[in-house]
Amino acid sequence: MSLNRRSFVKAAGAAGAATAFTGSAGAVPGISDALDVDGGLQETLVVFRERDDRSLLDAFDLLEGRYDYEELPVTWTHLDGDQIATVAEDDRVLHVSDAFELDYYNDAESREAMSVTEEWNADELGYQGEGYDAVVIDSGIDGSHPDFSGRVESNYEYVDEPLGDRDPEMWVDIGPGDSDEIGHGQHCCGIVAGDGAQSSGQYQGMAPKARLSVYSVSQAIYLPYAVGAWDHMIARKKDDSVDFDPVVCSNSYGVARGNAYNPLDPLNVATWEAFNAGILPVFAAGNDGPGDGTISRYAKAPHVLAVGAGTKEKSLTGFSSRGRPDGNHDRKTAYGNLSSYMDRVFAGRVITSDGTLSGTVGPGVDGSAVGGPGASSGSSTHELRVPDNADLLEGSLSLQPGGQQVQVSFYQDRDGDGEQELVARMGEEPVYIHKDIAVDLDGGEPLRVEFTPKNAAAAQYEFSYTLFETRDDGDADLDERRPVSLFRPGIVTHGNSVMSTFDPEDALRPPTSTEPFYGRISGTSMACPAAAGIAVLVVQAAEDVGLEYAGQAEVESTVNTADFGPLSVINTLEATTETNADADYTPHDAGAGWVDAEAAVEAAKQGLSSFDDVTLASESTPPPVVDLSVQGTRTSDGTTFTGGQTDQVKLTVDSVPTKGVSEVQVIDRIPSDWDVKEEFSDGVETVEETDSGQEVHFTGSVAVGDSVSYFVEAPSGPQATGSYTFGSAKASTPEGVDLTGSEETTFGGTKRKVVVGVGTNA
């Protein structure tokens, strides 16, 4: 990497820009398929079990140096084949990935279609994201655009690769400057939080008063840059000295190669860490539809909200990536499995159960006279069932009022003789209001916990505990815990011809746009930030009624450290959709259905939703029968021919009323004695004999309004004299488009042609 990649991107220009962001997954854990253990120096990202394990690389001669991410257990460096093999064999290493490029997945009408405007005006509260931070990782933003005035918290531009002799800083905040080289990020930012100032409020985003923090990873997004953006964002969120507390991160990108979900992929590790820090990752589903199994790898994670793209009429677009009908669609199962796997891999343990012990201790708590005959000692005892696979307890004690002293003793039968013995104790020394302890346990043996007062006053105690199964070496088999991913989007939002912010010079701004600061483009890239903006409104509404948003703790999770987190937001958005807004919705292509912002916000005000509240798009009702319908014309030069003359036939597709079909494959039918002049006919692929004549097949599909044509020569000789029937032409659905009814039809009608044969046949 002697070439500065950012300089290369600038030199490449907008021609390299795609309108989609989706990579390949190698063995899990192990080495990415794209890396060559027999090859020379290769750019890699190494995922470690813990950040301290990165010291493993100290023993290597790294010709290009290395960059250790601040919060993530990941290092970016160059390794040769031998080094890759050696590193991958170390137990401290979870995965070695190649460094590859990703792709981008490339209005008032949007807000109304998704019921956002209704929620703004629902009551005097007017939820619009004020006081909340949203992050967009994309191609950047022009911080000086009027629609973002005063609300760009930070505008980070990628500086240079912090390897070798280059600048060790990865990011620089350019404030109101322009960090976007193509306009993709600018457009996405407007959908999240543009306030429409340049359009008198007409083209507002979903959360027009939210603050934006943007990471420009350039027009050719590169995996180390994206991972670096997540790492930097997490570090800033954890820094109490920084006024930055993001609740959501929008990501309109992915990888084009491979669809396998690898939890240890560097970017998946990054989203998992952010999720646990209280940031909801939102990802575009991808633009590779309508075929099944095309959803982006990063969008499959159960802790991520994947977003499909629909029209304002709420039908699914053809380009929106789909999941698999036979894949897992149950987020609760996938999340539970993934959480168990990630806890075991990174924390070295998995939670088996948890709970709280509470009560009051102290002299006289049972009503007897303190120090009198029969007075209570004031102790309290609890019995805990320890699961067979649990071998560790962690607990935290709190006392009210403060300053009291309570001794907590733990008893378990370790010798198998039926007698419980003291195995741990806290409170022998002066205690604090909060006290923590960790106790090694024998799985399957009951545990007695005794609370004993150490001074004369009564005290209320609360002891929160968690039981864990700790990791044995090599005991983290992902295959035993599948499924860990989802094969469906979470929700569908507007992603077709979406109006949002552009600069007049942006490469992606449509040249036909009449609005210099706005333009319409399509893609799940546009659907993703819409969902992110609505998620901000859900968080705002929940906190407005007194709930607290922090971390990933959920109603369904095992440890509740906060009222709600990102998973509650996902469940609420999914539970309040219009499940069957379109008759063609199925779980694998539309997830829970069309987003309803108003319903989601109202649910948040009632305490948010859980896994069990979610209903996916229905598969129980058979979809309606949909037949292909095509209207078109078939024209030619004349009706009477002398043998040997040619006729030009033209087939035009005027319209395709069938929803979801915008182009068709066309076949013309002609008599067997006529000769197609393929050398003079552009687009003819083959001419095939049939029982009733010939069929003329054309290359590719024909879009609405387009035509195909060819030349055909009349037969000659006296016996050729007669009447011949042409047509009707046939139309069929293109490859990858499936209808519930007939996928073939005819158009153009039939036409009779008369031939006057002359001369003799050779």
KOLDONU-317945 format. One record per residue (C-alpha): residue in three letters; x, y, z. Coordinates in steps of 0.02 Angstrom, whole numbers, padded with zeros to 5 digits, always signed. Example, Ala and Ser with C-alpha at 12.3 -4.5 7.8 and 13.67 -1.06 7.14 Angstrom:
2
Ala+00615-00225+00390/Ser+00684-00053+00357/
This chain:
762
Met+00000+00000+00000/Ser+00130+00125-00053/Leu-00009+00220-00141/Asn-00113+00335-00033/Arg-00287+00258-00053/Arg-00378+00420-00021/Ser-00278+00505-00158/Phe-00322+00362-00273/Val-00507+00382-00234/Lys-00502+00567-00273/Ala-00411+00532-00436/Ala-00537+00399-00484/Gly-00678+00524-00475/Ala-00864+00494-00469/Ala-00860+00367-00610/Gly-00816+00234-00483/Ala-00965+00276-00372/Ala-01096+00142-00353/Thr-01271+00162-00287/Ala-01271+00021-00166/Phe-01141-00020+00024/Thr-01133-00238+00043/Gly-00897-00470+00077/Ser-00845-00642+00090/Ala-00839-00742+00248/Gly-00703-00868+00277/Ala-00702-01007+00404/Val-00771-00960+00574/Pro-00659-00934+00664/Gly-00506-00938+00550/Ile-00441-00855+00394/Ser-00541-00763+00262/Asp-00554-00859+00098/Ala-00478-00711+00007/Leu-00311-00725+00100/Asp-00170-00834+00033/Val-00064-00923+00164/Asp+00063-00962+00027/Gly+00071-00783-00035/Gly+00168-00625+00001/Leu+00121-00468+00097/Gln-00068-00445+00115/Glu-00174-00313+00200/Thr-00268-00389+00347/Leu-00377-00353+00497/Val-00344-00470+00644/Val-00484-00496+00771/Phe-00421-00543+00944/Arg-00513-00615+01094/Glu-00461-00465+01200/Arg-00377-00299+01162/Asp-00225-00346+01268/Asp-00199-00498+01157/Arg-00140-00383+01019/Ser+00032-00390+01101/Leu+00049-00554+01006/Leu+00100-00451+00854/Asp+00247-00373+00948/Ala+00352-00524+00900/Phe+00323-00500+00714/Asp+00424-00396+00591/Leu+00282-00292+00520/Leu+00350-00204+00365/Glu+00204-00082+00354/Gly+00179-00061+00541/Arg+00009-00085+00622/Tyr-00141+00010+00689/Asp-00229-00048+00847/Tyr-00408+00014+00854/Glu-00447+00105+01016/Glu-00603+00013+01077/Leu-00614-00141+00966/Pro-00502-00295+00988/Val-00444-00274+00809/Thr-00278-00230+00725/Trp-00253-00170+00546/Thr-00086-00221+00472/His+00004-00313+00330/Leu+00053-00495+00351/Asp+00132-00619+00231/Gly+00061-00793+00206/Asp+00169-00875+00339/Gln+00127-00740+00466/Ile-00059-00757+00427/Ala-00053-00945+00459/Thr+00047-00922+00620/Val-00066-00786+00688/Ala-00225-00884+00648/Glu-00163-01035+00746/Asp-00147-00936+00907/Asp-00291-00962+01031/Arg-00295-00775+01063/Val-00345-00741+00882/Leu-00526-00762+00828/His-00520-00715+00645/Val-00402-00648+00512/Ser-00492-00549+00377/Asp-00434-00472+00216/Ala-00460-00286+00192/Phe-00583-00256+00052/Glu-00691-00120-00023/Leu-00877-00108+00009/Asp-01017-00035-00097/Tyr-01148+00100-00072/Tyr-01328+00045-00099/Asn-01391+00175-00200/Asp-01951+00717+00040/Ala-02111+00761+00109/Glu-02195+00616+00020/Ser-02085+00495+00115/Arg-02136+00566+00284/Glu-02320+00554+00245/Ala-02308+00377+00177/Met-02223+00321+00338/Ser-02339+00420+00455/Val-02197+00530+00517/Thr-02289+00693+00487/Glu-02438+00629+00588/Glu-02324+00598+00737/Trp-02247+00772+00726/Asn-02420+00846+00736/Ala-02499+00716+00852/Asp-02485+00824+01007/Glu-02398+00974+01078/Leu-02240+00871+01110/Gly-02194+00867+00926/Tyr-02060+00732+00928/Gln-01928+00785+00802/Gly-01767+00720+00881/Glu-01715+00880+00970/Gly-01571+00847+01090/Tyr-01529+00676+01016/Asp-01374+00622+00920/Ala-01380+00517+00761/Val-01226+00453+00670/Val-01210+00425+00482/Ile-01061+00325+00416/Asp-01058+00361+00230/Ser-00970+00466+00099/Gly-00983+00622+00208/Ile-01083+00783+00220/Asp-01070+00965+00172/Gly-01090+01043+00343/Ser-01131+01212+00265/His-01291+01151+00179/Pro-01433+01259+00249/Asp-01534+01105+00300/Phe-01404+01058+00432/Ser-01365+01229+00501/Gly-01310+01222+00683/Arg-01341+01035+00699/Val-01182+00953+00634/Glu-01103+00895+00797/Ser-00950+00830+00704/Asn-00897+00803+00524/Tyr-00754+00678+00525/Glu-00654+00654+00368/Tyr-00538+00507+00343/Val-00360+00574+00340/Asp-00243+00434+00291/Glu-00198+00255+00331/Pro-00110+00257+00500/Leu+00017+00128+00443/Gly+00202+00144+00401/Asp+00262+00324+00388/Arg+00088+00400+00367/Asp-00011+00516+00478/Pro-00050+00420+00639/Glu-00218+00508+00655/Met-00360+00422+00563/Trp-00492+00559+00577/Val-00504+00749+00577/Asp-00661+00850+00613/Ile-00683+00979+00475/Gly-00840+01055+00549/Pro-00947+01150+00421/Gly-00831+01096+00279/Asp-00877+00977+00137/Ser-00817+00799+00168/Asp-00928+00720+00034/Glu-00852+00691-00138/Ile-01007+00618-00222/Gly-01164+00666-00124/His-01218+00494-00065/Gly-01190+00536+00118/Gln-01263+00709+00095/His-01424+00631+00031/Cys-01432+00505+00174/Cys-01400+00638+00306/Gly-01546+00740+00240/Ile-01661+00589+00256/Val-01610+00565+00437/Ala-01613+00744+00497/Gly-01625+00877+00361/Asp-01740+01018+00418/Gly-01790+01077+00244/Ala-01730+01255+00273/Gln-01682+01277+00089/Ser-01855+01217+00033/Ser-01961+01313+00159/Gly-01983+01153+00258/Gln-02047+01047+00114/Tyr-01904+00922+00104/Gln-01876+00880+00287/Gly-01800+00720+00353/Met-01871+00604+00484/Ala-01794+00688+00638/Pro-01765+00868+00580/Lys-01703+00932+00748/Ala-01580+00793+00789/Arg-01392+00824+00790/Leu-01287+00738+00658/Ser-01115+00660+00678/Val-01045+00604+00512/Tyr-00897+00495+00463/Ser-00838+00515+00284/Val-00760+00351+00228/Ser-00742+00416+00048/Gln-00832+00365-00110/Ala-00742+00196-00117/Ile-00778+00137+00059/Tyr-00643+00023+00128/Leu-00667-00103+00269/Pro-00529-00033+00383/Tyr-00606+00141+00365/Ala-00780+00080+00412/Val-00714-00017+00561/Gly-00614+00137+00610/Ala-00771+00245+00606/Trp-00863+00126+00724/Asp-00712+00117+00839/His-00696+00307+00847/Met-00882+00329+00877/Ile-00884+00203+01021/Ala-00732+00284+01101/Arg-00812+00457+01093/Lys-00976+00392+01166/Lys-00881+00318+01314/Asp-00786+00480+01344/Asp-00884+00575+01476/Ser-00791+00735+01433/Val-00871+00738+01259/Asp-01049+00800+01231/Phe-01094+00655+01118/Asp-01220+00518+01155/Pro-01278+00436+00993/Val-01431+00324+00996/Val-01425+00263+00815/Cys-01300+00240+00673/Ser-01356+00234+00491/Asn-01256+00127+00368/Ser-01307+00123+00185/Tyr-01170+00004+00131/Gly-01118-00178+00127/Val-01013-00302+00028/Ala-01048-00375-00142/Arg-00958-00541-00119/Gly-01027-00683-00018/Asn-01179-00691+00094/Ala-01120-00794+00242/Tyr-01137-00711+00413/Asn-00979-00719+00517/Pro-00999-00646+00693/Leu-00810-00623+00702/Asp-00797-00518+00545/Pro-00715-00354+00602/Leu-00866-00250+00556/Asn-00987-00370+00641/Val-00880-00361+00798/Ala-00889-00171+00786/Thr-01079-00167+00773/Trp-01094-00289+00919/Glu-00985-00178+01029/Ala-01083-00023+00979/Phe-01249-00112+01012/Asn-01191-00157+01187/Ala-01138+00024+01213/Gly-01314+00082+01174/Ile-01303+00125+00988/Leu-01431+00047+00871/Pro-01347-00009+00708/Val-01461+00015+00557/Phe-01406-00061+00390/Ala-01474-00057+00213/Ala-01533-00230+00158/Gly-01447-00211-00011/Asn-01495-00178-00192/Asp-01476-00354-00263/Gly-01661-00405-00268/Pro-01778-00474-00316/Gly-01689-00642-00302/Asp-01693-00737-00138/Gly-01539-00744-00025/Thr-01473-00575-00080/Ile-01481-00479+00084/Ser-01318-00397+00139/Arg-01209-00497+00257/Tyr-01197-00357+00386/Ala-01386-00332+00384/Lys-01414-00513+00440/Ala-01354-00484+00619/Pro-01496-00501+00746/His-01436-00346+00841/Val-01450-00243+00681/Leu-01606-00167+00603/Ala-01602-00213+00418/Val-01707-00103+00305/Gly-01788-00147+00139/Ala-01847-00020+00011/Gly-02026+00011-00045/Thr-02123+00136-00148/Lys-02236+00271-00077/Glu-02379+00151-00118/Lys-02298+00029+00006/Ser-02255-00104-00122/Leu-02082-00182-00117/Thr-01961-00121-00250/Gly-01883-00247-00368/Phe-01706-00200-00317/Ser-01732-00221-00129/Ser-01631-00371-00071/Arg-01725-00521-00004/Gly-01688-00651+00127/Arg-01722-00837+00110/Pro-01893-00919+00129/Asp-01810-01069+00213/Gly-01694-00965+00325/Asn-01716-00914+00506/His-01839-00770+00530/Asp-01846-00775+00722/Arg-01745-00630+00795/Lys-01768-00688+00975/Thr-01687-00857+00939/Ala-01545-00784+00836/Tyr-01508-00648+00963/Gly-01506-00771+01108/Asn-01388-00887+01014/Leu-01274-00747+00957/Ser-01269-00667+01129/Ser-01220-00833+01207/Tyr-01085-00860+01076/Met-01011-00685+01089/Asp-01013-00690+01279/Arg-00918-00853+01277/Val-00793-00796+01145/Phe-00755-00622+01211/Ala-00804-00624+01395/Gly-00754-00804+01422/Arg-00924-00846+01494/Val-01109-00856+01457/Ile-01251-00808+01573/Thr-01357-00953+01635/Ser-01476-00860+01752/Asp-01491-00705+01860/Gly-01599-00627+01993/Thr-01611-00518+02148/Leu-01619-00565+02332/Ser-01695-00433+02447/Gly-01760-00412+02623/Thr-01729-00328+02790/Val-01606-00382+02925/Gly-01567-00317+03099/Pro-01623-00339+03279/Gly-01810-00334+03306/Val-01860-00343+03124/Asp-01987-00478+03168/Gly-02070-00365+03297/Ser-01988-00439+03451/Ala-01904-00327+03578/Val-01723-00292+03542/Gly-01617-00391+03666/Gly-01773-00465+03749/Pro-01819-00649+03773/Gly-01844-00736+03605/Ala-01783-00587+03509/Ser-01737-00621+03326/Ser-01555-00617+03273/Gly-01615-00524+03121/Ser-01527-00637+02994/Ser-01605-00686+02827/Thr-01570-00840+02720/His-01604-00879+02536/Glu-01583-01041+02440/Leu-01526-01032+02257/Arg-01536-01170+02128/Val-01373-01175+02032/Pro-01391-01240+01853/Asp-01284-01391+01809/Asn-01178-01290+01688/Ala-01150-01139+01803/Asp-00980-01121+01886/Leu-00970-00936+01934/Leu-01079-00811+02028/Glu-01055-00624+02022/Gly-01156-00512+02135/Ser-01176-00335+02197/Leu-01246-00284+02367/Ser-01333-00120+02410/Leu-01399-00067+02581/Gln-01521+00062+02642/Pro-01495+00168+02741/Gly-01314+00196+02701/Gly-01181+00161+02829/Gln-01255-00006+02886/Gln-01150-00163+02892/Val-01214-00332+02834/Gln-01112-00490+02816/Val-01157-00602+02668/Ser-01106-00786+02677/Phe-01113-00917+02539/Tyr-01130-01103+02581/Gln-01123-01254+02465/Asp-01092-01440+02481/Arg-00920-01460+02402/Asp-00875-01630+02475/Gly-01033-01721+02425/Asp-01070-01771+02606/Gly-01234-01678+02613/Glu-01165-01542+02727/Gln-01151-01364+02663/Glu-00990-01273+02704/Leu-00939-01091+02695/Val-00860-01057+02525/Ala-00856-00865+02521/Arg-00902-00715+02627/Met-00916-00528+02605/Gly-00937-00398+02742/Glu-00805-00452+02868/Glu-00716-00289+02837/Pro-00807-00119+02843/Val-00928-00124+02697/Tyr-00985+00006+02574/Ile-01161+00042+02513/His-01114-00054+02355/Lys-01009-00211+02367/Asp-00961-00336+02232/Ile-00909-00517+02244/Ala-00866-00663+02129/Val-00888-00843+02192/Asp-00832-01005+02109/Leu-00972-01135+02115/Asp-01005-01319+02090/Gly-01138-01336+01956/Gly-01298-01424+02007/Glu-01269-01401+02195/Pro-01390-01286+02291/Leu-01317-01125+02360/Arg-01369-01048+02526/Val-01346-00860+02544/Glu-01358-00790+02719/Phe-01371-00604+02764/Thr-01318-00563+02943/Pro-01326-00389+03022/Lys-01165-00326+03102/Asn-01234-00175+03195/Ala-01387-00135+03300/Ala-01494-00048+03168/Ala-01607-00131+03041/Ala-01555-00122+02858/Gln-01639-00159+02692/Tyr-01530-00259+02574/Glu-01536-00296+02389/Phe-01414-00420+02313/Ser-01415-00432+02123/Tyr-01328-00586+02056/Thr-01286-00671+01892/Leu-01237-00853+01867/Phe-01116-00893+01726/Glu-01045-01040+01634/Thr-00863-01000+01598/Arg-00775-01045+01438/Asp-00668-01200+01422/Asp-00527-01198+01295/Gly-00598-01221+01121/Asp-00777-01224+01187/Ala-00854-01094+01074/Asp-00919-01194+00926/Leu-01029-01079+00822/Asp-01111-01223+00730/Glu-01185-01286+00893/Arg-01269-01118+00922/Arg-01346-01082+00753/Pro-01450-00994+00698/Val-01360-00833+00744/Ser-01424-00726+00601/Leu-01585-00675+00512/Phe-01630-00707+00331/Arg-01751-00563+00316/Pro-01759-00374+00330/Gly-01826-00299+00489/Ile-01943-00171+00410/Val-01979-00086+00244/Thr-01972+00104+00221/His-01981+00221+00072/Gly-01828+00200-00039/Asn-01890+00234-00215/Ser-01859+00405-00294/Val-01830+00491-00127/Met-01806+00680-00123/Ser-01667+00737-00007/Thr-01517+00852+00009/Phe-01381+00874-00121/Asp-01255+01006-00165/Pro-01271+01075-00343/Glu-01103+00997-00392/Asp-01129+00824-00315/Ala-01092+00685-00439/Leu-01245+00582-00390/Arg-01367+00727-00401/Pro-01479+00693-00552/Pro-01441+00820-00689/Thr-01627+00836-00724/Ser-01666+00896-00547/Thr-01746+01068-00544/Glu-01696+01094-00361/Pro-01512+01144-00347/Phe-01499+01088-00165/Tyr-01604+00929-00180/Gly-01630+00780-00292/Arg-01713+00610-00306/Ile-01620+00445-00306/Ser-01671+00268-00259/Gly-01599+00123-00160/Thr-01601+00038+00008/Ser-01470+00172+00042/Met-01617+00292+00055/Ala-01729+00173+00154/Cys-01596+00145+00288/Pro-01579+00326+00351/Ala-01768+00342+00353/Ala-01777+00200+00479/Ala-01632+00275+00577/Gly-01721+00443+00591/Ile-01883+00361+00648/Ala-01785+00262+00778/Val-01728+00428+00853/Leu-01911+00478+00874/Val-01949+00313+00962/Val-01807+00340+01087/Gln-01861+00519+01117/Ala-02042+00468+01149/Ala-01992+00330+01272/Glu-01877+00444+01370/Asp-02011+00577+01371/Val-02120+00464+01480/Gly-01977+00429+01601/Leu-01889+00277+01531/Glu-01700+00275+01513/Tyr-01605+00227+01355/Ala-01434+00153+01394/Gly-01346-00005+01342/Gln-01423-00160+01266/Ala-01521-00220+01419/Glu-01695-00276+01368/Val-01853-00347+01443/Glu-01801-00515+01370/Ser-01617-00505+01416/Thr-01548-00588+01569/Val-01476-00434+01655/Asn-01577-00274+01666/Thr-01462-00125+01693/Ala-01574+00002+01608/Asp-01755+00022+01557/Phe-01727-00011+01373/Gly-01595-00018+01237/Pro-01573-00042+01050/Leu-01661-00210+01045/Ser-01818-00133+01120/Val-01815-00002+00982/Ile-01801-00137+00849/Asn-01944-00236+00926/Thr-02052-00080+00936/Leu-02023-00033+00755/Glu-02061-00212+00700/Ala-02211-00236+00814/Thr-02300-00080+00748/Thr-02281-00104+00560/Glu-02419-00122+00434/Thr-02384-00308+00422/Asn-02478-00337+00260/Ala-02480-00164+00184/Asp-02446-00251+00019/Ala-02522-00419-00028/Asp-02353-00480-00093/Tyr-02263-00459+00074/Thr-02182-00614+00147/Pro-02065-00626+00298/His-01910-00660+00194/Asp-01932-00508+00081/Ala-02023-00381+00191/Gly-01989-00439+00369/Ala-02120-00364+00483/Gly-02187-00250+00345/Trp-02207-00065+00311/Val-02149+00054+00449/Asp-02279+00156+00542/Ala-02189+00295+00635/Glu-02344+00357+00724/Ala-02387+00185+00793/Ala-02206+00155+00844/Val-02197+00318+00941/Glu-02362+00284+01027/Ala-02300+00110+01077/Ala-02140+00187+01146/Lys-02244+00301+01256/Gln-02330+00146+01326/Gly-02167+00060+01373/Leu-02102-00007+01206/Ser-02124-00181+01131/Ser-02045-00352+01157/Phe-02002-00499+01044/Asp-02171-00577+01076/Asp-02261-00422+01011/Val-02186-00441+00837/Thr-02287-00517+00696/Leu-02204-00543+00528/Ala-02284-00520+00358/Ser-02412-00659+00341/Glu-02376-00819+00249/Ser-02536-00902+00310/Thr-02648-00822+00178/Pro-02604-00878+00002/Pro-02552-00729-00102/Pro-02674-00675-00237/Val-02652-00749-00410/Val-02555-00624-00514/Asp-02543-00655-00702/Leu-02423-00569-00818/Ser-02509-00435-00920/Val-02424-00347-01066/Gln-02490-00219-01189/Gly-02389-00195-01347/Thr-02390-00177-01535/Arg-02323-00277-01681/Thr-02294-00182-01844/Ser-02215-00225-02012/Asp-02192-00147-02184/Gly-02332-00225-02283/Thr-02451-00369-02315/Thr-02410-00423-02495/Phe-02237-00481-02550/Thr-02149-00548-02701/Gly-02043-00702-02663/Gly-01872-00651-02598/Gln-01926-00482-02531/Thr-01889-00433-02350/Asp-02001-00366-02214/Gln-01949-00269-02059/Val-02045-00323-01903/Lys-02049-00212-01749/Leu-02111-00265-01576/Thr-02146-00129-01447/Val-02189-00153-01262/Asp-02311-00012-01224/Ser-02350-00055-01043/Val-02340-00194-00912/Pro-02485-00171-00789/Thr-02423-00315-00679/Lys-02352-00243-00518/Gly-02169-00278-00490/Val-02130-00310-00674/Ser-02052-00169-00775/Glu-01977-00268-00919/Val-02012-00431-01009/Gln-01928-00557-01121/Val-02002-00556-01296/Ile-02020-00695-01428/Asp-02099-00672-01599/Arg-02185-00812-01695/Ile-02170-00826-01884/Pro-02207-00957-02019/Ser-02076-01091-02050/Asp-02039-01046-02233/Trp-01982-00868-02196/Asp-01795-00832-02172/Val-01738-00718-02029/Lys-01590-00611-02083/Glu-01495-00613-01918/Glu-01344-00524-01991/Phe-01451-00369-02019/Ser-01553-00384-01859/Asp-01478-00315-01699/Gly-01532-00407-01543/Val-01587-00573-01618/Glu-01513-00711-01510/Thr-01582-00870-01590/Val-01714-00931-01713/Glu-01791-01097-01661/Glu-01904-01218-01756/Thr-02069-01266-01675/Asp-02214-01380-01724/Ser-02311-01229-01788/Gly-02170-01127-01867/Gln-02022-01030-01797/Glu-01987-00927-01642/Val-01873-00774-01645/His-01786-00749-01477/Phe-01703-00585-01427/Thr-01556-00547-01314/Gly-01602-00478-01143/Ser-01767-00402-01090/Val-01871-00261-01162/Ala-01920-00119-01047/Val-02083-00024-01057/Gly-02078+00097-01204/Asp-01936+00007-01292/Ser-01938-00097-01452/Val-01845-00237-01540/Ser-01846-00265-01729/Tyr-01780-00385-01859/Phe-01784-00421-02047/Val-01866-00574-02120/Glu-01864-00631-02303/Ala-02016-00703-02393/Pro-02001-00876-02471/Ser-01978-00887-02661/Gly-02030-01009-02798/Pro-02203-01042-02872/Gln-02254-01155-02731/Ala-02221-01014-02605/Thr-02377-00924-02666/Gly-02503-00915-02526/Ser-02559-00835-02364/Tyr-02451-00839-02205/Thr-02494-00797-02023/Phe-02373-00699-01911/Gly-02389-00676-01722/Ser-02448-00658-01591/Ala-02287-00612-01504/Lys-02255-00691-01334/Ala-02196-00603-01175/Ser-02131-00685-01017/Thr-02061-00627-00850/Pro-01873-00600-00845/Glu-01762-00718-00749/Gly-01776-00695-00561/Val-01955-00628-00562/Asp-02085-00752-00500/Leu-02273-00726-00509/Thr-02409-00825-00422/Gly-02504-00846-00586/Ser-02460-00859-00770/Glu-02287-00793-00813/Glu-02318-00789-01000/Thr-02439-00694-01112/Thr-02460-00634-01292/Phe-02473-00462-01370/Gly-02481-00377-01539/Gly-02610-00493-01616/Thr-02590-00591-01779/Lys-02562-00528-01955/Arg-02590-00611-02124/Lys-02461-00589-02263/Val-02481-00642-02445/Val-02333-00702-02551/Val-02331-00711-02742/Gly-02198-00841-02783/Val-02091-00812-02940/Gly-01956-00914-03030/Thr-01915-01091-02981/Asn-01847-01162-02821/Ala-01665-01209-02823/
